[in-house]
Amino acid sequence: MMRHLISAADLTRDDAVLILDTAEEMARVADRPIKKLPTLRGRTICNLFFEDSTRTRISFEAAEKRLSADVINFAAKGSSVSKGESLKDTAQTLEAMGVDAVVIRHSASGAPYRLATSGWIDAPVINAGDGTHQHPTQALLDAFTMRRRLVGRDAGLGQDLAGKRITLVGDVLHSRVARSNVDLLHTLGAEVTLVAPPTLVPVGVETWPCEVSYDLDSVLPKSDAVMMLRVQRERMNAAFFPTEREYSRRYGLDGHRMAKMPEHAIVMHPGPMVRGMEITAEVADSDRCTVVEQVANGVSVRMAVLYLLLGGSEPAATVAHPSPTTTLDRGAARRPSVTEESK
């Protein structure tokens, strides 16, 4: 049984569909007057954040509390980390306190993997973003949003994204969101194209399961979803493009470019958005933009991940078809389904 969620590449197609289907049921629970389930009552989850975050931290905390877990929020700023405490010492402190799971965000690529495999702590580890490496729950919520919009809320149950054409635009070099989405979308059967300036395309990208283009205008007419990536200045140590105006002219998404997309196509962004550079206000505030939906869906997806790793062994009871046993739930003890627990 998979105990940790470190990388989107670790998920099989069945794993991913199981999470998306369970998230659909969690979304229905969130629509009720009382938005809580007793699934993780008595469990303690620590949100271990060594890097600044708003959406991810609050989303995980909301998901944990809706599952009735006890939550400990740890921020590196103002903690003993600022005095020089190592990740090992922090992990062993949490182990001594008896936490049942750790959600970690770290600026160093590989930190969640190290925590999960070191033996410092005997608890499931969920990667909430590590350096420029991976952000698996972001990729899952993006896929969940795409499936709802492009396949359908109910019609999508049990389905993947086979045949859908997804375009990721912008700072691919520094983006863990791009890496995670390429891995997961490929697993779900989608066709992925990366569009970026040559200086922001990673070395070795030819080995990734995707296409690469430098011409945004030629890709837009055949895209079902276009995800704009934030230009991560905080990770840049050189000039990767001449000016903001030049970047916006060639790789920014405005109303004129959005009009080239198919009528059903959607615009996505992992946030935070840099309006006026990578995306205009006209596009960001349009009905085709799913940024707010992605935030809402993030809570449902993270509830599903926590539910499957720590609590449930089955998907939502409303799923009509039997789900195959996957690495996420193989060997887990039988627990009531979401709808059974909420009665």
C-alpha positions in Angstrom: 0.0 0.0 0.0 1.3 3.5 -0.9 1.8 5.3 2.4 2.9 8.7 1.0 2.1 11.1 -1.9 5.4 12.5 -3.0 5.1 12.8 -6.8 2.4 12.8 -9.4 4.5 10.3 -11.3 4.0 7.7 -8.6 0.2 7.6 -9.3 -1.2 5.0 -11.7 -4.2 5.8 -13.9 -6.4 3.8 -11.4 -4.9 5.7 -8.4 -5.6 9.1 -10.0 -9.2 8.2 -11.1 -9.9 6.9 -7.6 -8.8 10.1 -6.1 -10.8 12.2 -8.6 -13.9 10.1 -8.0 -13.6 10.4 -4.3 -13.0 14.1 -4.6 -16.3 14.4 -6.5 -18.1 12.9 -3.5 -16.2 15.2 -1.1 -17.4 18.1 -3.2 -21.0 17.0 -2.6 -20.3 16.9 1.1 -19.0 20.5 0.9 -22.4 21.6 -0.5 -24.3 20.4 2.6 -25.2 22.8 5.5 -22.8 20.8 7.8 -19.6 20.3 5.9 -17.9 17.8 8.2 -17.2 14.1 8.3 -16.0 12.1 11.3 -13.5 10.1 9.2 -10.3 11.4 10.8 -11.6 12.1 14.3 -8.8 11.6 16.8 -6.1 11.9 14.1 -3.5 14.6 14.3 -2.1 16.1 11.1 0.8 18.6 11.0 1.1 21.1 8.2 4.9 21.6 8.0 5.5 24.7 5.9 9.1 25.8 5.4 8.0 28.1 2.5 5.5 30.9 2.2 2.0 29.8 1.1 -1.6 31.0 1.2 -3.8 28.8 -1.0 -2.1 25.5 -0.3 -1.8 25.9 3.4 -5.3 27.1 3.9 -6.7 24.5 1.5 -5.0 21.6 3.4 -6.2 23.0 6.8 -9.8 23.3 5.5 -9.6 19.8 4.2 -8.3 18.4 7.5 -10.8 20.2 9.6 -13.7 19.1 7.4 -12.6 15.5 8.0 -12.6 16.3 11.8 -8.8 15.9 12.2 -6.8 17.8 14.8 -4.5 20.2 13.0 -1.1 21.6 14.0 0.2 24.4 11.8 4.0 24.8 11.7 5.7 27.7 10.0 9.5 27.9 9.7 9.5 31.6 10.4 9.3 32.2 14.1 10.2 28.6 14.9 13.5 26.9 16.0 14.3 26.4 12.3 15.4 30.1 12.3 17.8 29.2 15.0 19.4 26.4 12.9 17.3 23.4 13.7 17.5 20.7 11.0 14.6 18.9 9.2 15.6 15.7 11.0 15.3 17.3 14.5 12.0 18.9 13.5 10.7 15.6 12.2 11.8 13.7 15.4 10.0 16.4 17.5 6.8 15.8 15.6 7.3 12.0 15.9 7.6 12.4 19.7 4.3 14.3 19.7 2.6 11.5 18.0 1.4 13.1 14.7 -0.5 10.8 12.3 0.5 12.5 9.1 2.7 15.3 7.8 1.9 17.7 5.0 5.2 19.3 4.0 6.1 22.3 1.8 9.8 23.0 1.4 12.0 25.2 -0.8 14.5 22.3 -1.3 13.6 19.7 -4.0 13.5 16.3 -2.5 12.8 17.3 1.1 9.4 15.4 1.3 11.0 12.3 -0.2 13.8 12.5 2.4 11.3 12.9 5.2 9.3 9.9 3.9 12.2 7.5 3.5 14.6 8.5 6.3 12.9 6.7 9.1 12.8 9.9 11.2 9.0 9.8 11.4 6.6 6.9 11.1 3.7 8.7 9.5 2.4 9.3 5.9 4.0 12.2 4.2 2.1 14.4 1.6 4.1 16.7 -0.6 2.6 20.2 -0.7 5.4 21.5 -3.0 9.1 21.0 -3.0 11.4 23.4 -4.7 11.1 23.1 -8.5 10.3 19.4 -8.3 6.7 18.4 -7.6 3.3 19.5 -6.3 1.1 16.5 -6.8 -2.1 17.8 -5.1 -2.0 20.8 -7.4 -1.9 18.6 -10.4 -4.8 16.5 -9.0 -7.0 19.5 -8.4 -6.1 20.8 -11.9 -7.1 17.5 -13.4 -10.3 17.4 -11.3 -11.2 20.9 -12.7 -10.5 19.9 -16.2 -12.5 16.7 -16.0 -15.5 18.6 -14.5 -15.4 21.3 -17.2 -14.4 19.2 -20.3 -16.1 15.8 -19.5 -18.8 16.7 -17.0 -19.4 16.5 -13.3 -21.4 13.3 -13.3 -20.4 11.9 -16.7 -16.7 12.2 -15.6 -17.0 9.6 -12.8 -14.6 6.7 -13.6 -13.3 8.6 -16.6 -9.8 10.0 -17.4 -8.8 12.8 -19.8 -8.0 10.7 -22.8 -7.8 12.7 -26.0 -7.9 16.1 -24.3 -5.3 18.6 -25.4 -3.8 20.6 -22.6 -1.3 23.5 -23.1 1.0 24.8 -20.3 2.4 28.3 -20.9 5.2 30.2 -19.2 8.0 29.6 -16.8 8.3 25.8 -17.1 11.9 25.8 -15.9 11.1 26.8 -12.3 7.6 25.3 -12.1 6.8 22.3 -10.0 3.2 22.7 -11.1 4.3 22.1 -14.7 6.3 19.0 -13.9 3.4 17.5 -11.8 0.8 18.3 -14.4 2.8 16.8 -17.3 3.2 13.5 -15.3 -0.4 13.3 -14.2 -2.0 14.4 -17.4 0.0 12.0 -19.4 -1.0 9.2 -17.0 -4.7 10.2 -17.5 -4.3 10.1 -21.3 -4.2 13.8 -22.2 -1.9 15.3 -24.9 0.3 17.9 -23.2 2.1 20.8 -25.0 4.5 23.1 -23.2 4.9 26.7 -24.6 7.7 28.9 -23.2 10.7 31.0 -24.2 13.7 28.8 -25.0 15.4 30.2 -21.8 12.6 28.9 -19.6 12.5 25.4 -21.0 14.3 22.8 -18.8 17.3 20.9 -20.1 16.2 17.3 -20.9 12.6 18.3 -21.6 12.7 16.0 -24.7 12.5 13.0 -22.3 9.2 14.3 -20.8 5.9 12.8 -22.1 4.9 16.0 -23.9 5.4 18.3 -26.9 7.3 21.6 -26.8 6.4 24.7 -28.8 7.7 28.3 -28.8 4.7 29.7 -30.7 1.6 30.3 -28.5 -0.6 31.5 -31.3 -0.3 28.3 -33.3 -1.2 26.1 -30.3 -4.2 27.9 -28.9 -6.8 26.9 -31.6 -6.3 23.2 -30.8 -6.2 23.4 -27.0 -9.0 22.2 -24.7 -7.4 23.9 -21.7 -4.7 26.5 -21.4 -2.8 26.8 -18.1 -0.8 30.0 -17.6 2.2 29.6 -15.3 3.5 32.3 -13.0 6.9 33.8 -13.8 8.8 32.9 -10.6 11.1 35.8 -10.1 12.1 34.6 -6.7 13.8 31.6 -8.2 15.5 33.5 -11.0 19.2 34.4 -10.7 19.6 35.8 -14.3 17.7 37.6 -17.0 15.6 34.9 -18.8 13.8 37.3 -21.1 14.5 41.0 -22.2 11.5 42.8 -20.6 8.1 42.2 -19.0 6.5 43.9 -22.0 8.3 41.5 -24.4 7.3 38.5 -22.4 3.7 39.6 -22.3 3.6 40.3 -26.0 4.8 36.8 -27.0 3.6 34.6 -24.1 0.9 36.5 -22.3 -2.8 35.6 -22.7 -5.2 38.5 -23.5 -8.7 38.7 -24.9 -7.5 38.6 -28.5 -5.6 35.4 -28.0 -8.4 33.9 -25.9 -10.7 34.4 -28.9 -8.5 32.0 -30.9 -9.3 29.2 -28.5 -12.2 26.7 -29.1 -15.5 27.8 -27.6 -15.4 25.0 -25.0 -11.8 25.6 -24.0 -11.0 26.9 -20.5 -8.2 29.1 -19.0 -6.4 27.9 -15.9 -3.8 29.3 -13.5 -2.3 27.8 -10.3 -2.0 31.2 -8.7 -1.0 33.7 -7.6 -1.6 35.5 -10.9 0.6 38.3 -12.2 -2.1 40.3 -13.9 -1.0 42.4 -16.9 2.1 40.2 -17.6 1.2 36.5 -18.0 -2.6 37.1 -18.1 -4.7 40.2 -18.5 -7.5 41.2 -16.2 -10.0 40.7 -19.0 -9.1 37.0 -19.2 -8.6 36.4 -15.5 -12.1 37.7 -14.8 -13.9 36.0 -17.7 -16.3 33.1 -17.3 -13.8 30.8 -19.1 -11.2 31.3 -16.3 -11.3 28.6 -13.6 -9.0 30.1 -11.0 -11.6 30.4 -8.3 -13.0 26.9 -9.1 -9.5 25.5 -8.8 -9.2 26.9 -5.2 -12.6 25.4 -4.3 -11.7 22.1 -5.9 -8.4 22.0 -4.1 -10.2 21.4 -0.8 -12.2 18.5 -2.2 -9.2 16.9 -3.7 -7.1 17.2 -0.6 -9.9 15.8 1.5 -9.9 12.8 -0.9 -6.2 12.3 -0.6 -6.3 12.4 3.2 -9.4 10.2 3.3 -7.7 7.5 1.1 -4.3 7.6 2.8 -5.5 7.8 6.4 -9.1 6.6 6.5 -11.1 5.1 3.7 -10.4 2.1 1.6 -13.2 2.7 -0.9 -14.3 5.5 -3.2 -17.6 7.3 -2.7 -20.7 5.1 -2.5 -22.4 7.1 -5.3 -19.9 5.7 -7.8 -21.9 3.2 -9.8 -19.0 1.1 -11.0 -16.6 -1.0 -8.9 -13.2 0.6 -8.6 -10.2 -1.7 -8.9 -7.9 -2.1 -6.0 -5.0 0.3 -6.4 -1.7 1.1 -4.6 -3.5 3.7 -2.6 -6.0 1.4 -0.9 -4.5 -2.1 -1.3 -4.5 -3.8 2.1 -6.3 -1.0 3.9 -8.9 -2.0 6.5 -12.6 -1.7 5.5 -14.1 1.6 6.6 -17.5 3.1 5.9 -17.8 5.0 2.7 -18.2 8.8 2.7 -22.0 8.7 2.4 -22.3 6.0 5.1 -20.2 8.1 7.6 -22.2 11.2 6.9 -25.6 9.7 7.7 
